Amino acid sequence: MFQGSAAARESRSRLANTSSEERAGAMMNVVLSLVMLAAFALVGGAFVLWRRTGEAKQPVLMLILAAIAVINVLIWTLPDAEGNAPVDLVGEEASE
């Protein structure tokens, strides 16, 4: 039966050897990256919508949503007074 390429087999074995802590950290990094990309898309979309229609209500709401997304990413990534960022604690909680 077809087993796939060597790169695919290596990727599957690497995934099987990773701990749940590493997987949770990687998943959190992907989610935060997607949120930032969405925020950039919202800002760009708000500008385009404002330029095309001249309407202000929806572009302003899009900018508010982008700001909320960026603030959420900052909350997850900025460390507290002890130097611990919440995003770093996600992987530790997954291993327990």
C-alpha positions in Angstrom: 0.0 0.0 0.0 1.1 3.6 -0.7 2.9 5.1 2.4 3.5 8.6 1.1 6.6 10.5 0.7 9.6 10.4 3.0 8.9 14.0 4.1 5.3 13.0 5.1 6.5 10.0 7.1 9.1 12.2 8.9 6.4 14.8 9.7 4.1 12.1 11.1 6.9 10.6 13.3 7.9 14.1 14.5 4.3 14.9 15.5 4.1 11.6 17.3 7.2 12.4 19.3 6.1 15.9 20.4 4.7 16.4 23.8 1.2 17.8 24.4 2.9 20.9 25.9 4.7 21.6 22.6 1.6 20.9 20.6 -0.5 23.3 22.7 2.2 26.0 22.4 2.4 25.6 18.7 -1.4 25.7 18.4 -1.5 28.9 20.4 1.1 30.5 18.2 -1.0 29.6 15.1 -4.1 31.1 16.7 -2.4 34.3 17.7 -0.9 34.6 14.3 -4.3 34.2 12.6 -5.8 36.8 14.9 -3.1 39.3 13.9 -3.6 38.6 10.2 -7.3 39.1 10.7 -6.7 42.4 12.4 -4.5 43.6 9.5 -7.2 42.5 7.1 -9.8 44.4 9.0 -7.8 47.6 8.9 -7.2 47.2 5.2 -10.9 46.3 4.6 -12.0 49.3 6.6 -9.9 51.7 4.6 -11.1 50.2 1.3 -14.7 50.3 2.4 -14.4 53.9 3.6 -12.7 55.0 0.3 -15.3 53.2 -1.9 -18.5 54.2 -0.1 -17.6 57.2 2.0 -19.6 55.6 4.8 -18.1 55.8 8.2 -20.1 53.5 10.5 -19.0 50.1 9.3 -15.3 51.0 8.8 -15.2 52.4 12.3 -16.7 49.2 13.7 -14.1 47.2 11.7 -11.3 49.3 13.2 -12.7 48.8 16.7 -12.8 45.1 16.1 -9.2 45.1 14.9 -8.1 47.1 18.0 -9.9 44.5 20.2 -8.1 41.7 18.4 -4.7 43.4 18.8 -5.4 44.1 22.5 -6.3 40.4 23.1 -3.0 39.3 21.5 -1.1 41.8 23.7 -2.9 40.4 26.8 -1.8 36.9 25.9 1.8 37.7 25.0 3.0 40.5 27.3 4.6 39.2 30.5 3.3 40.2 34.0 5.4 41.6 36.8 7.0 38.2 37.4 7.9 37.8 33.8 5.4 35.1 32.9 3.3 35.5 29.8 -0.1 33.8 29.7 0.7 32.2 26.3 3.7 30.4 28.0 1.4 29.0 30.7 -0.9 27.3 28.1 1.7 24.6 27.3 2.3 24.0 31.0 -1.4 23.5 31.8 -1.8 21.1 28.9 0.9 18.7 30.3 -0.8 18.4 33.7 
